[in-house]
């Protein structure tokens, strides 16, 4: 073994959550090393949805625009469509805007629109390739691909990791902190003796029990089978089978999800036969890869933090894919954790700050896994009688009834409340003030009440880069001064400087801003959540600084 290597933060797992954590740390000026057992970017299709909050995080890193160019062509519809068979009857359709239309809508949106970065459909494998390439341009990030972490120990001062590289050659790293972003079978989580709590797979025929995911090439699907309006997600549901084909590139590549074939016996021939049965016609099918998976999971780790080791992404929570919440919740974990790690490394974060990571993110994980499982159960409750495929009046009535049920289910997948509504009420590093809006999975209500996402506002008529309020936030804390005649911010600036807390001051003299936030002064955290608000500074601004940096009120660490 060579001599020990050193890094402030070690990230185990090079999927999107681990890469995003490293990029956030880089933005905060902190070096990291990322270990990934794979030799390079992953080539299996996985998640397909980058939700509004994740796109906002990409925007903060300056990579939203190139990521939007990945996936479907700009004008390809993003509809979710339901059929008896792809060459049969269309049961229902949820029309959703194409990427091009979404961005035209953003350009024309009112100043108080809350979705400056709308949801984007691009498979995770495409985005991972981009993230790998981007990470390699960042000098503060060391990417160790082909390295499997096989040992992890910690003491009061550091974490020691042993990684095996090609040929089994070991290397030992010492880090101040380590984060397990290494998936559902996380070596890091198991090393900590942490287990999942919650529910496993659902016992239902529609994406339940054990299922199969496959990467397909269907060269004639859009030309010969789906000759009407295209979609992003094509469901086939009948008494014989259920499957979902998700368009990857808008041409010939698709992601298949189904419980209608046994994953233990699934092979290219059986999968091709299933697709042809779902299509209702013969068509060429090339199976590029397949794997088993378990739908319906709603599992959350018992702990997110043990000493100097933390968990994020699938290592901390496992989702069913309904709603597309899994990867997105993990990216939000990374956004919450990165600035706290930076504060700890740079010396301005107190002992309660890293402790607040679990206190804030574990309830969100429980909330989001529950929402995804309920969506999965809702789809499984839609019946599929044989009359679905009958001609005549009975068949038409059955299709209309099932189509209505599918439409209701589809509308429930509009989950802006899940995407933007995560709140940290009761957090030891949030100063409470006011009553938060009621939680809703489907609806997001902007609010300046501390704990929630800072409400968005366009500051210019042109809605491009630099025009969003979010574009003006600093990399540390930001004090918003809203409206004319706001109180002097110098005492807080002085207290922040004395503590070493990074703070920028931003004046926004727009009545919409004061109305959205409800106070003259608002302190926004580095992860864009409101930490404090008031019409004047506290009598002791140092107390506020101490609280939001985890250095303050007695018992803050214990409360976490």
N, C-alpha and C positions, 0 to 999 in steps of 0.2 A: 504494500500500500504506500502511495506517495505521501508527502507531508500534508498536513491538514490545510484545507482551503476555507476561506471565510466569506461570509455574506451577511448583511443585516437581516434579510428575510429569505427563507427557503420556501419555495412553492412546489409542492408535490402534485403533479398532474398538469399536463399541457393541453387540456381541452379549453373550451372558450372561457370558462370561469377562471382557471389558472392564468391564462394569457391576459385576460382583462384585469385581474388583480395586479399582475406585473406591470401592465401599462398604467394603471392608476398610481401605483407606487412610483413609477418613473415620472409621472406628472407632478408628484409631490417631492421629487428630488431624491428618492430612496432607491438604492440598488437592490436587486433581487436575483436569485438563480431559480430557474424553472426546470424541474426534472420531469421527463416524460419517457415512459417505457417504449413508446413507438419511435421508429427511426425518423419520422417526419409527420406531416399533417395527416389526419385521419381521412380515409376515403369512403367510409360507410355513411350513407344518409342517416340523419337522425332528426333533431328538431327542425321545424320549418318556419317558425314564427319568431320574429324579433319585435317584441311589443313596443308600445309607445315609450315606456320608461327606458327600456334597453336602448332604443334609438336615441333618446336624450343623452344617455351615457356615452354612446358612440360620438355624438355631437361634441360633448365636452372634450373628448380626446382628438377631435378633428378628423374623424374617420367615417362619419355618417354618410357623406356623399359617395365615396367609393363603394361602401357596403351596399348602398341602394342600387348600384349598378349590377349587383350580383343577382342571380336567380332568374325570374321570369322576365321576358321582354317588357318594355315600359307600358305598352298598351294591352298586354295580356290580361283578361279579366281575372280578378281574384275571387270569383264566386265559389260558394260551396253548393254543389248540385247533387241531388239524390235521384237515383234511377232504380227501376226494377232490375233491369240489365242495361248495359251501356248502349245496346242496340234496340232497347225496348222503350218502356214508358218513363218519362221524367215525372217524378213524384213531387218534387219541390225544389226550389232554388233560392238561396240567400245571395242576392246580388251585392257584390263588394267591389269597390273601386279598384281599378288598375293602379300600378305605381305612378304612371304619368298623370292620371286624373287626381290621385291623392295629392300630389305635389302642386298641381294647379289649384286645388281647393285650398291648400295652405297659403298660397300666394294671395288669395282673395279673402282670407279669413279675417274676422274682426280682431281688434287689438287684444281683446281678452280671451281669445281662443286658447284652449288648454292643451292642444295637440300640435305643437310646433314640429314634432317629428312623428308622424303617424306610423302605425304598424307596418312592417315590411315582411314579405314572404320570400325567404331565401334559405335554402337548406343549410344546416349547420356545417356540412362538410365544405361548402363553398366559402363560408365566412371564416372557418378555421384556417383554410389555406391563406386567405388574406391576412388574418391575424398573425400567422406564423411569419409571413413575409414582412409584415410591419414590425413585429417584435424584433426581428433581426436587424432593423435599422436603428434601434434604441440602444445607445452605449451603456446605459445603466442596467440592462437586462442580459443575463447570461442564460442561454438556452442549452440545456443538456439533454438532447434527444438520445434515445437508445439506452437510457440509464434507468434502471429499476431500483427504487429505494427499498433496501432490505433490512435496514436497521435504523431505529430511532430511539434516542435516549435524551433526557433533559434533566437539568438541575436548576437551581435558583437563578443562574446567570445565563445559561445558554442551552441550545438544542444541538445535539450531535446526530448527524445523519450519515449513513453508509449507503452508497449507491454502487451498483455493479454495472459496468459498461460492457461494450462488445468484448466477447471472449472471457467474460466473467471478471475482468480487471476491476478491483474495488477502488473507490475514492471516498474520502471522508471529508465532510463539510461541517463547519461549526457556524451556527446562525444565532442571532439574538431571538428570532421567532421563526416558527415554521407553520405553514398552513396546508392542510390536506384538502386538495381539490381533485382527489384521485378516484372519484366515482362511487357507485353504490357498493362495490366490494373493497372499499378503501382500506389500504394497508395502514394508513395513519390512524383512522378511526379504530380499527381493530387493535392496533398497538396501544391505544389509550384505554382499551377495555370498555369502550362506549358502544352501546347497542341502539338499535332503532326502537321507537315506540310507534304504535298506530296500526293500520290495517294493511294487509297484503292484497292480493288480487281479488277481483270480484268474480263470483261464480255465476256467469251469465254467458249466453251464446254470442252476444255482440261485443267484440273486444273485451272478452273476459277470460278467466282461467289462464292458460298459457297460450301465447299467440306467436305469430311469425311476422317479421319485418323483412322486406326484400327490396333490392335495388334492381330495377328492370329497364330494359330498352324495348320500347314498343314503336317501331318505325312507322307503322301505318295507322296508329290509333287516332290521331287527329285528322288524318286524311280520309280514312275509310269507315271509322266507327263513330267518332264524335264529330259529326259533320255540322252540328248547330253551333250555338254560342259556346265558346270554350269556358273552362272553369279552372280554378286552382286545385280544388278538391273534388274528386268524382267518387261518390258512394254508389255501390250496387247492393241493394237489399231485396231479398226475396225469401221464400220459405226454405230454400236450399242453402243459401250462403249469404255472408255479409263481408264486404271488403271495401277498402278505401284506397284509391289511387291518387296520389298527390303529384301534380306536375312539378318537375324540378327545373327544367330549362325551357319549357314552353314548346319543345319540339318532340324529342323521342325518349327522354329519360323520366322515370317515374319512381316514386317510393310507395311500396305496397304495405298496408297494415291489414292483418286479417286474423281471425280466430277460426276460420273455416278449413284449416288444414293443420294437422298435428305437427308441431315444430320438431318432434323427435323423428318423424318419418319424412318431413318435407325435403324434397330435392328439386332440382331444376324441372324435371318432367312433371311432377305433381303441381308445382306452382304455375307452370305454363298452362296446364290443363285447367286449373282453377280460374286463371285470368280469362281463358277462352269461354268457360262456362259463364262467367260474369259478364262478358261482352255479348254473349248470345250469338257469337259468330266466330269463325276461325280467323285468327290473326297471328302474325309472327311475334314470338315472345322470346327475348333473350334475358336470362337470369344472370345478373352480374354479381350477385351475392345475396346471402340471406342469413338470418340469425333469429333465435328465439327471444321473446321478451314477455314480461308479465304485466298486463294492463290492470288498472284499478288500485295500484299501490298508493298509499297515503302514509308514508313513514317519515318520522322526524327523529333525529338523533337525540338521545337523552341529554347530552351536553354538547355545546358548540365550542367550549373552551376548557382546556385542562392545562393549567400552568402556562407555559409559553407556546403551546401548540393549539391551533384553532382549526375548525372545519368550515368548509364552504361548498356550495353547489351540491351535487348528488351525494357527496360524503356526509352532508348534513341533513339532506332530505331527498326522498324519492317520490316521484310523481307518476301518475298515469298521464299520457300525453294530451288528453282532452283539454282544450283551452290553450295549450302551448305555454303552460306556466313554469315548467321545470327549469330549463336553462335560464329563462328570464329572472326567476327568483334567485338563481345562483349569481347572475351578473349583479343584481341588486345587493346580494351579500357582499360581493367584492367592492362595490362602491361604498358601502357602509364601513367595511373593515379597513380599506386601504388608508384612509386619512387617519384613522386611529393608530394603525401600525406606524405610519409616518410620524405622528405626534410622539409615540413612545420612543422611536429611534432617534428623533431629533431633540428629545428632552423636554418638550413643552406639554406632553400629555401626562396626566396624573394616573395613579393606580386604578381609579374608577373608570377610566376611559375605555381601555380594552375590555374590562369586565362588562361594560354596557353593550358590547357586540352581541353577546348571547341574550341579554335582557331585551334587546330591540328586535333581533332577527328571528329568534325561535318562535315567538307568537305569530310572526308573519308567515313562517314556514307552515305552522299548523293551519292557519287560515287558508293559505293557498292550496295546500295539499287536499284539504277538505273540499274546497271549491271544485278542484279537478275531479275528485272521486265522485262528487254528486253529479257533475256533468256526464261522466262515464255511465253512472247508474241510470241517468235520465235517458240516454241513448238506448241502453239495454232494455228499458221498459217499453219501447215502441214495438208493437207486435208486427209480425210478418206473415199474415195468413196466406194460404194458397191462392185465394181469390185475387191477390195483388196482380197476378199475371193473367187473369181471365179476361176475355173480351166480353162486351155486353154491359148491361146496366149494373150488375152486381160488382163487376171488376172496377167500373168507373167510380162507384160509391166507395169501395174499399180504398182505392188509390187516393181519392179525395180526402178521406178520413186520415189515412196514414201520412199523406202529404202535409196536412195541417199539423199533426203531431211533430213531424220532422221540422216544419217551419218554426214551431214554438221552441223546439230544442235548439235549432240554429240561432235563433235570436238570443237565447241564453248565453251563447258563446261570445256575444258582444260584452266583453269583460273589462271595460275601462276602469271600473272601480277596483278590480284586482290589480290592474296594471299601474294605476297612479295613486290608489287610495291607501297604500301601506302607511301606517302611523306608528309613532313611538311614544304614545301617551303613557305616562308613568315612568318613563326612562329616567334614571338618576342623573343624566346629563342634559335634560330638557327642563327649562323653567316653565311650569304650567301657567296658563292664562287663558281662560275662556272654555267654552264647551265645544268639543270637536263635533263635526257633522256625523250623522249616523252612518255606520259602515254599510256599504252596498257593493256587491260583487259586480253589478252591471253599470252602476252610475258613479261618476267621480264628481264630488262637490268641492271646488277650490275653497280653501280656508287658510287664513293667516294664523289660526290657533297653533301654538308651538307643538311640534311633534310630527306634523304632516309635511308633505312635499310643498315647497314654496310655490305659490300660484304663478302661472306663466303670464307674461304680458309682452306684446310686440311694442317696441319703442319707436319704430320707424314704419312709415307706410310701405316701404319695400321690405319684404319678409325674407331676406337672404341672410348670409353669414354676418354676424355682428349686430343684427337688428333685434334679436331676442334679448329679453332681460337676462336669461340664462347665460348668454354670451358675454355679459358684462360682469358676472360674478368672478371673484378672484379664486385662486387655487386654494386659499385658506378660507377663513371666515369672511363674510361680507356683511357690513352694516348698511342697511338701506335707510336712507333719509327721504321720507315721502312727503311731498307737498312743500309749500313755502313756509318759512319761519320755523323750521324744525329745531329742536333743542341742540345745543352744542354737543358734538361727539368727542371732543378732545379728551375728557376724562377717561372714556372707554379706550380710546386709542392709546393713551398713556399706560393704562392698566394692562392692555394686551402686549404692548412693547416690553413692559417690565417683566411679564411672564414668558415672553418669547413666542406668544401665540400670533400666527400670521393673520392680519386683519386688513381688509380694504374697505373704503367708505365709498358708497355709490349714492348720488343724489338722483332721484326720479321725481320730477315735478309734473306728474300727471294725475288727475283726479281718479282715474281708473285704478291706479296703483294703491292709493290710500284706501279706496273702497274695497279692493281685494284683500288687503292685509289687515285693515281695521285699526291700525295704530300708526303713529308718526315715525317710530323707529322699529326696525326689525333686524334681528341678528340671524343670518342664514349660515348654516354649517357648510363645510366643504362638500358634503354629499347632497346639497340643495334641499335639506330639510330645515324647517324653522326651529331655532333653538330658544329664542326669546323674542318678545315684543313689548313695547310700552310707548306711552306718549312722552316719557322722559326717562333718563337713565336712572338706575337704582342709586340710592344714596351712596352705596359703596360699589363702584363698577368692578373693583377687584373681586368682589364676591361672585359677580356674574361670570367673570373670566374663569375663576376657580371652578365654578359649577360645570360650565360647558366643556372644560378641559379635563374633567374627572379628578380635579385636585381639591374639590370643595367640601361641601357639607359633610359632616361626620356621618358615617354609615352609608355613603354613596356606593362604596365598593361592595358592602354586604348586601345592599338592596339589589345589586346586579346578580 
